[in-house]
Amino acid sequence: ARRQDSAGIGIGFYGNSETSDGVSQLSSALLHANHTLSTIDHLVVETVERLGEAVRTELTTLEEVLAQRTELVAATRGARRQAEAVAQQLQGLAFWQGVPLSPLQVAEDVSFVEEYRWLAYVLLLLLELLVCLFTLVGLAKQSKWLVVVMTAMSLLVLVLSWGSMGLEAATAVGLSDFCSNPDTYVLNLTQEETGLSSDILNYYFLCNQAITNPFQQRLTLSQRALANIHSQLQGLEREAVPQFPSAQKPLLSLEETLNVTEGNFHQLVALLHCRGLHKDYGVALRGLCEDALEGLLFLLLFSLLSAGALATTLCSLPRAWALFPPSDDYEDTDDDDPFNPQESKRFVQWQSSI
């Protein structure tokens, strides 16, 4: 029983570590997905603000400078309309903005629960290890009081083992059911919590060639508008600067804004592709359905072995108690003590011999 208990404790430590690794993968995937979504929102807001600032300042200044040339003013107003169109299209790319579900909050909640779960199992394993060791010590020293205490502790650990086994079995069954078809459950739950369209969710969770990018039209229109703005600014720089030198400064500022906007746009194209978020989804599923589930099964085996070993121990301790030699109530008294019964008996024998 003690060997079985020791093997169960080793399996329990391994299972606890595997479960913790799986949950850590889930938390890391959620944090990375949150970083991607936050970056998309940040790039959209920054780009829209830059374009709005350019429309309010540089383009307005350029129109005032070129007021004498109607064709140049028309080109400037065309660039203004294109910039406003880009800003309008980009605003629709921040699909996670305003969504009540936060991957960061979910990751923090998961990590918080996992931290206490891991600690609880470590304490349970250490408690069972101590009970095992002190039971062996009590049997080796034939100490009745230690055996009594360890019997009570074994009963407590047995109850905890049965309780943890029930919890592990229920969790393992639920997780196995989830892992058999996770996509449908995750899609429905995410749509219910976020209110996002099924096109967006299917694109990121499934990420296959049969599903088109729901933002492809916005990206294409934005790219065309940015190309038009670039060509219009180049035309204005060729024709307006020789006649209106004061137009050079707002044009250079517009070129800088356009370069930053194009850089942000290329980052958005890469981030909005399903590869990144789908990879995080895959990592989270592997953490749950491989490492965490494997760890739960090992913890279930630990609880089963532990409960069996403790039950065997509780049944065998009374028999071991019966085999203990009868204790001498006065074995610890001093031989020279006059109140020692043995010494009193010898004193009586000595008196009778006189």
C-alpha angles and dihedrals in degrees: 000000000000091000089049090049092050091050090049092052091052091049089048094055090049093048092048090052093048092049090049091050092052093049090047089056089051092050093047091050091050092049092049091048089049089052091052094049092045091050091052091051092046094050092048093049093045094048094046091049092050092050092047091050090049092051092049098046120015098033092044090050090047092053091052092049093048096042091119093061111060094190091054091047088051090052090049092050089049089055088049092054091047092050091050090049091052091050091050093049093046093053088065092058095069091082095160095052111117094010110143094216112086120193088203092058091046091051091050092049092048092048091048093052092043092051092058093040091054092047093048092053093047090053091047091050093048091047091052091047091053092047090051093049097045092046089056090047091050092050093046093050092036088230108168097194091052091048090051092051093047090048090057091045091048089054090051093048090047091057090048091048092052090048094049090046091056092048093047093048092051092047093046092050092048093046092047090052090049093048093052090071111000099158097069094046094046093046094051094044094047092047090050094048099041106028091223120151120265090239092064095043094046090050094055101035097043101026101185134142093256091068118068125215107268089211096050095102093050091047092049093049091047092050092051092048092050090050090051092049090050093052092045092051091050090051091049091049091054097045106028105041096062091053099031111033091178088066091068096078097054089042092054090048090050091050090053091049090048092051092051090046092051091049091051090046093055090049090051091051090054095044094046092055112103095236097085101045093038089053089054089049091052092049091051092050093048090050092052102035099039115025099023094043091046090049091050091053091051090048088051089052090048092053091048094050091043094050091048093048093047092047090051090048093051090051095048100044095075089053090049089049090056091054093055113108115249110271122240107233092206101042092112097051123109115259091220093052107117089212090056106115091222092052090047090052092052090048091054091049090050092052093050091052093056 
